[in-house]
């Protein structure tokens, strides 16, 4: 995900809070992990675990916990203690937490930070401490341009997402006129710009517009969209505004196919649109949510086990949290128990994960660049498939 997603998952706040308290009780370790000494090591997980965006961070934290619990259940020579750090997605809280994790808790690796803004601030601390990190969800493009040696992410960046959805709009929807809207945020604006350029390159006519996410009335944007009479409308932003946009577009008689990206991958998009207004809308994401095994049997096996363990369905970045933890687990299984040796191992890790093949390029970016398409159906957003092969229903 991009920088702090201020509107996401408010409706799940109470559930998220109780879930993370349970998670903390079961997953937080003491100081016995050490930096490779003894029979256990400590891995951290950092992100917004109790704030307004916790609903999209608790799923990857649960995925990570599940992977580590499964590993520890094999009674390995070196067990892993998972210690959580609740940054609330804020860099000013994340930085001192990271320093404490290194100096006091002696972590040998960090899953996270979850958001891009805090990642930008925490990564230099981890670089200085020589602690490897793998984020399950930070997607800002610029994170990969810092020449960090200890930084990795398991999810592809927003350029990959924007071009993947853009290519889908051109090749599958065959849209000739595309109206592109963004929320003027550090997440939504560059994502929308990348998509607009992609569909232009495919030969479509494009008009662009920005909205004020604090506004309640998008009439000016809706009127411009109606006048343009597009085949498709793309929104770079979050589901709260996306739902309102859909509602106002439909009320104005604009029936073009509505699309968005990972910031809208939540049933709140459908709820906010009201009634059946969002039916058939499409959301792209470089993340995989696949409880039925549409993408392959491994994701169904994971989803079934996740449901059994947590009594909850997999959600955004659940699988990526599991895969980020798996990268560290593979390093430790291979006998690497110090931070620097684990980091060296991450340069060569190449194993199947739930969401993708776990393999990193020299700059810490994932080598797998799949983008998946989800379609609003009733009150859910089931997976259609990869952006290259998905067939739109209806």
C-alpha positions in Angstrom: 0.0 0.0 0.0 1.1 3.6 -0.4 1.4 6.1 2.4 -0.9 6.0 5.4 -4.4 5.0 4.3 -6.3 7.3 6.5 -9.8 6.1 5.6 -9.4 2.4 5.4 -11.1 -0.2 7.7 -12.7 2.1 10.2 -15.6 -0.3 10.4 -13.4 -3.0 11.5 -11.7 -1.0 14.2 -13.3 -2.8 17.2 -12.7 -6.2 15.7 -9.2 -5.3 14.8 -8.4 -4.1 18.3 -9.6 -7.3 19.9 -7.8 -9.4 17.3 -4.5 -7.6 17.8 -4.7 -7.9 21.6 -5.1 -11.6 21.1 -2.2 -11.6 18.6 0.0 -9.7 21.0 -0.7 -12.1 23.8 0.2 -15.1 21.7 3.0 -13.7 19.5 5.0 -11.3 21.5 8.2 -12.7 22.9 10.6 -11.5 25.5 14.3 -10.7 25.1 15.4 -14.3 24.7 15.6 -14.2 21.0 18.9 -12.5 20.8 20.9 -11.9 17.7 21.5 -15.6 16.8 22.5 -16.8 20.3 20.8 -19.8 22.0 17.9 -21.9 20.7 15.7 -19.0 19.4 15.8 -15.8 17.4 13.5 -12.9 17.4 11.7 -11.6 14.3 9.7 -8.4 14.5 6.5 -7.4 12.8 5.8 -3.6 12.5 2.7 -1.8 11.4 -0.5 -0.1 12.4 -2.0 -2.8 14.7 -4.5 -0.7 16.6 -5.1 2.5 14.6 -7.7 3.4 12.0 -5.9 1.4 9.3 -5.2 -1.7 11.4 -7.7 -3.7 9.4 -5.2 -3.9 6.5 -2.2 -4.7 8.7 -3.7 -7.3 11.1 -4.2 -9.7 8.1 -0.5 -9.8 7.2 0.5 -9.9 10.8 -1.7 -13.0 11.2 -0.2 -14.5 8.1 3.3 -14.0 9.5 2.2 -15.5 12.8 0.7 -18.5 11.1 3.9 -19.2 9.1 6.1 -18.9 12.2 3.7 -21.1 14.3 3.8 -23.8 11.7 7.6 -23.7 11.6 7.9 -23.8 15.4 5.5 -26.8 15.5 8.1 -28.8 13.6 10.3 -28.6 16.7 13.3 -27.0 14.9 16.8 -26.6 16.4 16.3 -22.8 16.4 12.8 -21.5 17.0 11.5 -18.1 16.1 9.9 -15.6 18.5 7.6 -13.2 16.7 7.5 -9.8 18.4 5.0 -7.1 17.3 5.6 -3.4 17.1 2.5 -1.2 16.8 3.6 1.9 14.9 0.1 3.0 14.1 1.5 3.6 10.7 3.3 6.8 11.9 7.0 7.3 11.2 7.5 9.3 14.4 6.4 6.2 16.4 8.0 3.6 14.1 11.5 5.0 14.3 12.0 4.7 18.1 10.2 1.3 18.0 12.8 0.2 15.4 15.7 1.4 17.5 14.3 -0.4 20.6 13.8 -3.6 18.5 17.4 -3.5 17.5 19.1 -2.5 20.8 16.8 -4.1 23.4 15.0 -7.0 21.7 17.9 -7.9 19.4 15.7 -8.7 16.4 17.5 -10.4 13.5 14.9 -9.4 11.0 11.7 -7.3 10.6 8.5 -8.1 8.7 7.4 -4.6 7.7 6.9 -1.8 8.1 3.5 -2.1 6.5 3.1 1.3 5.1 5.4 3.2 2.7 5.7 6.4 4.7 7.0 4.6 7.8 9.2 2.4 5.6 10.9 5.4 4.3 11.8 6.6 7.8 12.6 3.2 9.4 14.7 1.7 6.6 17.8 4.0 7.3 17.6 2.8 11.0 17.6 -0.8 9.9 20.4 -0.1 7.4 22.6 1.4 10.2 21.7 -1.6 12.5 22.3 -4.1 9.6 18.9 -5.7 10.1 17.1 -7.1 7.1 13.4 -6.3 6.5 10.7 -7.6 4.2 7.6 -5.5 3.8 4.4 -7.4 2.9 2.5 -4.3 1.8 4.6 -1.1 1.2 4.1 -0.3 -2.5 5.5 3.2 -3.1 7.7 3.1 -6.2 10.5 5.3 -4.7 11.3 2.9 -1.9 13.2 0.7 -4.4 15.4 3.6 -5.5 17.4 4.1 -2.3 20.1 1.5 -2.8 19.3 0.0 0.6 21.1 -3.3 1.2 18.8 -4.7 3.9 15.4 -3.7 2.5 13.0 -6.0 0.7 9.4 -6.2 -0.2 7.2 -9.1 -1.2 4.6 -7.1 -3.1 5.1 -5.3 -6.4 5.1 -1.5 -6.5 2.5 0.9 -7.7 4.0 1.2 -11.2 3.6 -2.5 -11.7 0.0 -2.2 -10.4 -0.8 0.8 -12.5 0.5 -0.7 -15.7 -1.0 -4.1 -15.0 -4.5 -2.6 -14.6 -4.0 -0.3 -17.5 -3.1 -3.1 -19.8 -6.2 -5.0 -18.6 -8.3 -2.0 -19.4 -6.9 -1.9 -23.0 -6.6 -5.6 -23.8 -9.5 -7.1 -22.0 -12.1 -4.3 -21.6 -10.9 -2.8 -25.0 -11.8 0.6 -23.7 -11.3 3.5 -26.2 -12.1 6.3 -23.8 -10.9 6.2 -20.2 -11.6 8.8 -17.5 -8.9 8.7 -14.8 -9.6 10.2 -11.4 -7.1 10.4 -8.5 -7.4 11.6 -4.9 -4.3 13.8 -5.1 -2.5 11.7 -2.5 1.1 10.3 -2.6 -0.5 7.0 -3.3 -3.4 7.7 -5.7 -1.9 10.4 -7.9 1.2 8.6 -9.2 -0.8 5.3 -9.5 -3.4 7.1 -11.6 -0.7 8.8 -13.7 1.0 5.5 -14.5 -2.4 3.9 -15.5 -3.3 6.9 -17.7 0.0 6.7 -19.6 -0.4 2.9 -20.0 -3.9 3.2 -21.6 -2.8 6.2 -23.7 0.1 4.0 -25.1 -2.6 1.4 -25.9 -4.4 3.9 -28.1 -7.2 5.1 -25.7 -8.3 8.7 -25.3 -7.8 9.8 -21.7 -9.1 12.6 -19.6 -7.8 13.1 -16.0 -9.3 14.7 -12.9 -8.4 15.1 -9.2 -10.8 15.1 -6.3 -10.6 16.5 -2.8 -10.9 13.4 -0.6 -12.3 15.5 2.2 -15.2 16.7 0.0 -18.6 15.0 0.1 -19.8 16.2 -3.2 -17.9 15.3 -6.4 -20.4 16.9 -8.8 -17.8 18.8 -10.8 -15.8 15.6 -11.5 -19.0 13.6 -12.2 -20.2 16.2 -14.7 -16.8 16.1 -16.5 -17.0 12.3 -16.6 -20.5 12.4 -18.0 -19.5 14.9 -20.7 -16.6 12.7 -21.7 -18.8 9.6 -22.0 -16.0 7.1 -21.2 -16.0 3.3 -21.6 -14.2 3.0 -18.3 -13.5 5.1 -15.3 -10.4 4.5 -13.1 -10.0 5.9 -9.6 -6.6 6.0 -7.8 -7.5 6.3 -4.2 -9.2 4.6 -1.3 -12.5 2.8 -0.9 -14.3 5.4 1.2 -14.1 8.0 -1.6 -14.4 5.3 -4.3 -17.7 4.2 -3.0 -19.1 7.7 -2.9 -17.8 8.3 -6.5 -19.6 5.2 -7.8 -22.8 6.3 -6.1 -22.7 9.8 -7.5 -21.7 8.6 -11.0 -24.6 6.1 -11.1 -27.1 8.7 -9.8 -25.9 11.0 -12.6 -26.5 8.3 -15.2 -22.8 7.5 -15.8 -22.8 3.7 -16.4 -19.1 3.3 -17.5 -17.2 0.4 -16.0 -15.6 1.5 -12.7 -12.2 0.3 -11.7 -9.8 1.0 -8.9 -6.7 -0.5 -7.2 -5.6 -2.0 -3.9 -6.8 1.1 -1.9 -10.3 0.0 -2.8 -10.0 -3.7 -2.3 -12.4 -3.9 0.5 -16.2 -4.6 0.8 -16.5 -1.0 2.1 -16.3 0.1 -1.6 -19.6 -1.8 -2.3 -21.2 -0.6 0.9 -20.3 3.0 0.3 -21.7 2.9 -3.3 -25.1 1.8 -1.9 -27.4 -0.8 -3.2 -26.1 -2.5 -6.4 -24.3 0.5 -7.7 -20.9 -1.1 -7.4 -22.0 -4.4 -9.0 -19.4 -5.4 -11.7 -16.8 -2.9 -10.6 -13.2 -4.1 -10.9 -10.3 -3.8 -8.5 -6.7 -4.6 -9.3 -4.0 -5.5 -6.8 -0.6 -7.0 -6.8 -1.8 -9.0 -3.8 -3.5 -12.4 -3.8 -6.7 -13.1 -1.9 -7.8 -16.5 -3.1 -9.9 -18.6 -0.7 -11.4 -20.8 -3.5 -8.0 -21.6 -5.2 -8.7 -19.8 -8.4 -5.0 -19.1 -8.8 -3.9 -22.5 -7.6 -4.4 -25.1 -4.9 -1.7 -23.7 -2.6 -3.7 -20.5 -2.0 -6.8 -22.5 -1.1 -4.8 -24.7 1.3 -3.4 -21.6 2.9 -6.9 -19.9 3.1 -8.4 -23.0 4.7 -5.7 -23.2 7.3 -5.9 -19.5 8.0 -9.7 -19.8 8.5 -9.3 -22.7 10.9 -6.6 -20.9 12.9 -8.1 -17.5 13.2 -11.8 -18.1 12.5 -11.5 -15.4 9.8 -11.3 -15.3 6.1 -8.0 -14.3 4.4 -7.9 -10.6 3.5 -5.7 -8.1 1.8 -2.0 -9.0 2.4 -2.7 -12.1 4.5 -0.7 -14.2 2.0 2.0 -11.6 1.6 2.5 -11.6 5.4 2.9 -15.4 5.3 5.4 -15.2 2.4 7.4 -12.4 4.1 7.8 -14.6 7.2 8.6 -17.6 5.0 11.6 -15.8 3.5 13.0 -15.4 7.0 12.1 -19.0 7.9 13.9 -20.4 4.9 17.0 -18.4 6.0 16.9 -19.8 9.5 16.2 -23.3 8.3 19.4 -23.1 6.3 21.4 -22.4 9.4 21.5 -18.6 9.3 20.7 -17.1 12.7 22.5 -13.7 12.6 21.0 -10.7 10.9 23.8 -10.3 8.4 23.8 -14.0 7.5 20.0 -13.9 7.0 20.4 -10.8 4.8 22.9 -12.6 2.7 20.6 -15.6 2.3 17.7 -13.3 1.2 19.8 -12.4 -1.8 19.5 -16.0 -3.0 16.2 -17.2 -1.6 14.0 -18.8 -4.4 11.1 -20.8 -3.1 7.4 -21.1 -3.9 5.2 -18.9 -1.7 1.5 -18.7 -1.3 1.1 -15.4 -3.2 4.1 -15.8 -5.6 7.6 -17.2 -6.0 9.6 -15.7 -3.2 12.7 -14.2 -4.9 14.2 -10.8 -4.7 16.1 -8.7 -7.2 19.4 -6.9 -6.3 17.4 -3.9 -5.1 15.1 -5.9 -2.8 12.2 -5.8 -5.2 10.2 -9.0 -5.8 10.9 -10.6 -9.1 7.2 -11.7 -9.5 5.0 -9.0 -10.9 1.6 -10.5 -11.2 -1.4 -8.2 -10.8 -4.8 -9.7 -9.9 -8.3 -8.6 -10.8 -11.2 -8.7 -8.4 -14.9 -8.0 -9.3 -17.7 -6.7 -7.1 -20.4 -9.3 -6.8 -23.1 -8.9 -4.2 -21.3 -7.8 -1.1 -17.9 -9.4 -1.9 -15.0 -8.9 -4.3 -14.0 -12.4 -5.5 -10.9 -13.0 -7.5 -11.3 -13.3 -11.3 -7.7 -14.1 -12.0 -4.5 -12.6 -13.3 -4.8 -9.3 -15.1 -3.4 -11.1 -18.2 -6.0 -13.9 -18.2 -9.0 -12.7 -16.1 -12.4 -12.9 -17.9 -14.9 -10.2 -16.8 -18.3 -11.4 -15.7 -21.3 -9.3 -16.8 
